[in-house]
């Protein structure tokens, strides 16, 4: 039996800030090229050279303005802002790579199935079967208002709609048989019309006739990435996801999440290995432990006092400048907020016996050490059943990914835990055969 190997996926933003609100201030963080194609070509090459399965661009469809009732702090301190539409960036990255999976975040709450299916089929076709869809139901009123809604619908309703949107997209992607193209000059037949049909999907929330104008793509459909942490979100992920992005507070939490999702998958008639559970980490790598600790201390010193609380406000769905207890948060959230982020903060409170206000102001934990000690930690999580691999989010961009590829990946490869070359032609094939 082939040795089980981990999967690696990169979490990216079209800007210099991700989950660490101070990293953009580091002297090694690139700021000059946010709007330059070369920035995105470079990170694509870095990730492919390190044999990452894929990358995906996280996205919020608007400028967060919960903290303090406006967007001032978010702009001032460098929040997770999407400065460019990732769908414009991914084809640029595809041109300089051959294997790296390329994912976009798109919302089932705001976008109709035909638009989603057409966009993602185009991406899968142009990349030769490397497209991924980070399926989100969205979680903020600000996004809803940007799409003409008064506020974000209730969570269960959002997931009910999402189920239908995915069913409709699949119906559209299956409108064309794989062999519909004839292109026979002598007979004069370009496409066999008997190989193309209407979708005629109609549900409670969405309907679409089809067919798409785009034929069957190399993967048939993009790889589905999802991050549901609530009970309804986990059930949605168990039905659809091929990769799950999660943010557990501890290895024990990740084991419990992993086992729960795999059990739910069986109830949906899916084999457990059809979905990879990928907790998220960021790393600080040093040639020695003391060097790594010194790098970490400097990096953390760059976080402005309110910056982490400001960042968490958009994730938890409430103004954390006013709501300073868990009870106040719950009362203020309404339909907003990401369950996984809320759970992580509440678990941090319990484990470290700190107040809610202290927990939302505390920066995310980073994995700090040498290549060997970081590989030890990743190996421990992977072999103990906590996960099937990892999603890495950046601190200093692109330096963190460069360091990880140069130092940690070879150590994982030496231990037989990670691929040395790509085995598949498409992203789905590489996820199945690491």
Secondary structure, DSSP 4 states (H G I P E B T S, - for coil): -PPP--EEEEEE-SSS-SS-TTGGGSTTS--TTTT-HHHHHHHHHHHHHTT-SEEEE---SS----GGGSSHHHHHHT-S---S-HHHHHHHHHTT-SS-EEEEEEETTTS-HHHHHHHHHHHHHHTTS-EEEEEE----HHHHHHTT-SSPPPHHHHHHHHHHHHHHHHHHHTSB-TT-EEEETTTTEEE-GGGB----EE-SS-EE----SS---TTSSPEEEE---SHHHHHHHHHH-SEEEE--SSHHHHHHHHHHHHHHHHHTT--GGGSEEEEEE-EEE-SSHHHHHHHHHHHHHTS-TTHHHHHHHHHHTS-TTT--SHHHHHHHHTT-S-HHHHHHHHHHHHHHT--HHHHHHSPPP-EEE-HHHHHHHHHHHHHTTS-SEEEEE-SSTTHHHHHIIIIIHHHHHHTTSS-SS---SSHHHHHH--
